[in-house]
Amino acid sequence: MKVDIDNGKVVGIITLQNSNNYGAMYQVYALTTYLENLGYEVFVLDYEMTRDNSSYSDYLKHPLRLLQKVYHRKSDLLRFIKKSKQAELAKKKEIEFDEIFDGFRKKHLKITNEIYNYHRLEKNCPDADAYICGSDQVWAADFFFTSAAFLLGFVPNHIKKISYAASFGKNDLELHLRSVFKEYLKKFDAISVREKTGVDLVEKNSGLKATQVLDPTLLLNKEDYKGIIDYSLVPKQPYIFVYRLAQDEVLSSWMTEIIETISSHENLPIYVVSTNSSYSFGEAWEEMAPSPGQLLGLIEKSSKMFTNSFHGTVFAVLLKADFLSFARDAFKDKQNIRITDLLSQLGVDDLYCPPFLSSEDVIKKLSYSYSYDDVFEKLGKLKEFSSEFLRNSIK
């Protein structure tokens, strides 16, 4: 739903709300719901970084950095061409998910009427008592992805500036971005991050202290999601459910092969959801395009659930699924950090499958014994700490 901003006890949020990604939707829905339960009026800025011309300037400013990045990530022209051949499939999927996520935004998120770029925010920042940047990877300031908007550079000094569960998504910061973060972070009233590596990055690059807190999706209980959980797509027979995000092709093949082995062993059909993968998963996989609520229903009712997504892992825990989390990439400093950090905090490290683990060792993990009572006891303590940080920061 679109809202105008009124005076009062108001909190503004800037995050990745325009992304056609389930995790992006869940985290902003959760943070909004939590703050509203505290009695705040909340709005989400309709901010589009693509409207900022400055966001493209790094292509020309740092040509050497571009070459380094291509080398270290082993990007190559042949892989790009191969992916481009699948553009038709990806485009069809993009249109389908545009409709799904636009419907969720309109129904469940209070987004500003005006669409902002950074210049417009600097010139006319919507009034609020506090601004929060986060959650999600708002600080994943990779070479081609950085904006002072996610560091609240547009917020006047008299308004509180808070980061909640902001994520870098890696354990190091590009050299040319270190001074940028230091400049803006020193103006914050409270800084919290989602991963332990984020705590270290803030201190290393700004000399400031940051607090590690839970992703906002974990501030809510299953009951808080009842308003959106939808079981209408749940198959009548037992099934394996896979929620996966795009990966390097070799890593994707590894994950696919293991899941198909388990499917054959357990005699269970495979249902898969992937918003950003252009690959077709073959005849053994039935692709689905659920709403965010339907996705939660599919996770909860699955016989086994496999994911390489952080938020997939979050909801597997919240909905007490029988699950394993797979590596998203093969780099120590990237996407896997979020998953391993959370599972470690909850005392279930063995539910993570590192890159290229053998199928025999993955299958052994299916019999890993743990208690959800113990998991939720640890989660309860983390939730209490995170909630206290957020409440005190806004006061």
N, C-alpha and C positions, 0 to 999 in steps of 0.2 A: 504494500500500500504506500502511496506517495503522501508525504505530510509536509505541511508548512511548519516552521519553527516558531514556537511561542516562547514568551519569557517564562522563567520559573527555574525549577531544579533540573537543569538540563545537562546532559552529557552527549557530546558528539563523538562519533567513531569514524576513523578512517582505516580502511582495510581493503582487501582484494575482493570486494563484493561483486564485481562484474565478471569474475571468472566463472566459466561453465564447469565447475568442479564441486563435487559433493562436499568435500572438506571445507571449502571456502564458504559454502552456504551454511553448513552446520555450525562453524565457529562463530560467525557473525550472528546467527540466530540465537546461539547459546549465550553469548555475551550480552546481547540486547535483552533477552529474557531474564537473565540474572540481574541486570541493573534495574530493569522494570520491577522485578520482585522486591528490590530494595527501595522502591518508591521514586526512582528517577524517570524523567521524561528523556527518551533516547532517540537520536536520529543518526542515520548513516549517511555520510557524504557520498554523493554520486560523483566520485572522482575517477577520471580516466587519464591515466598517464600518457596514453597514446596521443592525447591532445596537446601535450607539452613538446614543443619542437626541441627543447633543450635535451630531452631524453635520448635523442638520436645523435647528439653532438660527439659522443665518445667514439663513434666509429672513426672520426677524423682526428680527434685529439690524441688518441692513444693507439696508433697503428702497430707499434711493437707489442703492446699488450694483446692486441688481436691475434698476432702471429703466435705469441706464447700460449694463448688460450686454445687455439686450434691444435697446436702441437701437443699440449698436455692432455687435452680431452680426446686426442686421436680422431678428430673429425676428419672426414675425407669426402671428396667430391662424389665418389661412386655411391656412398651410402646416401648422400643427399639426393642424388638422381633416383635411386631406388625408392626412396620414400616419396619423392614427388610423383612417381608413377601410381602411387596409391592415393593421390590427392582426391580423386573422385569419391572414393569410399569415405575418406576423412571428411570431405565437404558435406556429404549426405548425413553423416553422423553429427557434424557440427550444427546443421540446421535443426535436426531432431532435438538435440540437447538445448539449443537456444530456446525453443518453445517450452521445454520442461522447466528450465531454470528461471526463465522470465516469469512463468506462472508462480513459482515459489517466491520470488522476490516481491511480486505484486501482492501476494496474499499474506506473507509473513514478515517482511522487512519494512521498516519505516525509513524510506530513502528520500533525500531532499528532492524537491521539484527541479532545482537547477542542477545542470551538469557542469562540473568544475574542472578547470585545469589549474596548474599551480599559480599562474599569474592572476587568475580570477579569485582564487582563494586569498592570495596576499592582499589584493585590493579590497575584497569584501568578505572577510571571514565571518561565517554565520556565528551569532552570539551563542555562548554556552558557558556553564560554570567550569567545565573541564573538557579536555579533549583526550581521547585514548587512541593511540595507534596500536593496532594488533587486533586479533592474534594473527596467526598464519605467518608465511614467510615474507613479511613486509620489509624485513632487513636483509633479504637474500640479494644484496646489492652486488650482483654479478656484473660483469663488464658492460653488458647491454641492458642492465635493469637497475636503475637507481633513480630516486627522486627525493628531494628534500621534503616533499609533502608527507612521506612516511616517517620523517623525522620531525614533524610538526613545525617546520620552518615558517609556516604561514600564520601560526597562532600568536596573537598579541601577548605581551609579557604578563598582563593582568589575569590571564586565563590559565588554569592549571594544565600542565602537560604531563601526561602519564603514558608509559608503554605498558601494555599488559600482554604477557606471553609472546612478545615479539620473537621471531625466529630468524637467525642468519642462515640456517640450513647448511652450515659448514663449520669448520673449526679454524678458519683463517680468513683474513680480510684483505682484499686487493690493496696494494700499496697506495694507489692513487685515491683510494676511498677513506683511508685512515684519518686524515685531517678533517674530512667532511663530517665523519661521525663524531669526532672529538668536538668540533665546533657546535654541533646541534645538541648533542647529548648533555652537555654541561648546562643547558637551559631547561632541562627536564626537572619536574618536581619529584617524580618517582619513576624508577626504571625497573622493569621486570622482564625476564626472558623465559623462553620455554625449555631450553636445554642448558645443561651444565656448561657446554662449550660456549654458549652465549654469555654466560657470566664471565668466563675467562676473556672472551673477546672484548667485552665492554671495558673491563679493567685494563686490559693490555693496550687498548687503543684510545682510551680517554682518561684512565686513572680513576674512574668512578666505580662505585659499587652497584651491582645489579642483583636482583633477587630472582631465584629460579622458582617459577610457579607453574601450575597446571594449565594446559590448554583449556579455554573456556568451556569446551564441550564436556569436560570432566567436572565442571562446577555444578552441573545439573544431574539429577537422577533419572533413571528410566521413566519414572512417573512424569517428569517434566517434559518428556518427549511424546507422551501419549497423544497430545493434540496433533501430532504430525505422522506418527507411525501408522502405516497402512499395509494390511496383509492381503490385499486384493490380487497380487501377482504371485503369491506363494504357491508352488506346485503341490499337488495333493499327495505325491509320493516323496519319500526321502530323497535328498539331493545334496550334491556338493555345490557350494556357492563361492564364486571367485570374484572379488573386486580388485581389479588391478589397474595400475597406471602405466603409461608408456615407459618402455625400457630400451636399452641397447638390445639389438636383435639377438645376440648370442645369449645374453642373460634371460631374455624373454623365452627363448627356445628351451633353456634349462628349466625354467619354472613350468612351462607348458608340459614338457616331457614328464616331470615328476608328478604333476597333478593328474595327467592321463594314466600314469602307472597306478596311482592311488584309486582313481576312478574304476579302473579295471579290477583291482584287487578287492575293492569294497562293493563292486557292482552298483555304482551310483551314477546317475547322469550329472553332467556339469552344466551349470548356468553361470554366465559370465557377464559382468558389467565393466565397461571401460570407456570413459568419456574422451580420452585423448590418444588412444592408440588407433592407428590407421590399418592395423593388421586384421585379417580375418582369421578366426581361430579354428576353422575346420568343422567337419561334420559332427564331431564328438561334443562340440561346445554349442550351446544355445545362447546366443547373444540377446541381452535384454536392455531396455532403455527405461528404467523405472524413475519415478519421481523420487526426491529425497526421502519422502516418507515410505514409499514402497521399498526402497533400498534397505531401510532399517528393518522392515518386516522380513525381507529375504535373509538378512543376516541372522536375525533372532531365530527363525524357524529352520535354519539349515542344519543338516546332519553334521557337515564339516564345512568350515569356512577358511579360505586361503586368501591372503591379501599381501600386496606390497605397498599398501597405503598407510600412512600414519593414522588418518582418521578412520580408515577401515579397521585398524588395530584398536583404536579407542572404542568404537562401537561394538566390536567383537567382545571387548571386556565388559562394557556397560550392559550389554544384552546377554552376557554369559554364554557366548557361542563356544563351540569346540573348534578352536582355530590354531593356525600357524601363520606367522608373519614372515614373508620372504624379503630378501634384499631387493631394494629398488634399483641400485646401481652398484658398480664394482669399486667405487672410490670411497675411501675412508672419510673424506671431508664433505660428503654430500648428503643425499636423502636418507640414508640408513640411520644417521645419528638420531633423528627424531624417534624412530621406532625402538632402537636399542635402549635409548635413554629411558623411555617410558616403561618398557618391560623390566628394565633393571630396577627402577623405582618401585615397581609392583611385586618384585621378587619372582618373576617368571621369565628369566633370561632365556631359558631353554626353549621357549616358544618361538624363538627367532632362528631363521635358516639363513646363514651367511652365504655369500655368492658361491655357486657351483658345489655346494654340499651334495654328496652322493645321495641317490634316491634311497638307498638302504638306511643311511643315517637320518634322512628326513622322516622316513616311515617309523623309525624308532621314536622320534619325537612325538608321534601321534599317541604313544602310550605314556608320555610324560605325565606324572601324577602331581596335581596341585589342587589347592582348595580355593574356591572363589570366596569363601568366608575370609581366608587370610588375605587374598587380594583386595577385597573391599575394606578390610580393616586398615591396610596400608593406604589405600586410596582415601579413606575417610580422614586420616591425619593430614595427608597432603592437601586435601580439599579445604580443611579447616585453616591451614596455614595460608593457602592461596586466597581464600575468601577474605581473611583478615587483612592481607596486603591490599587487596582491591578496595575494601571498605575504607580503610584508613587513608589510602591515597586520595580518594575522592573527597573525603570530609574537608 
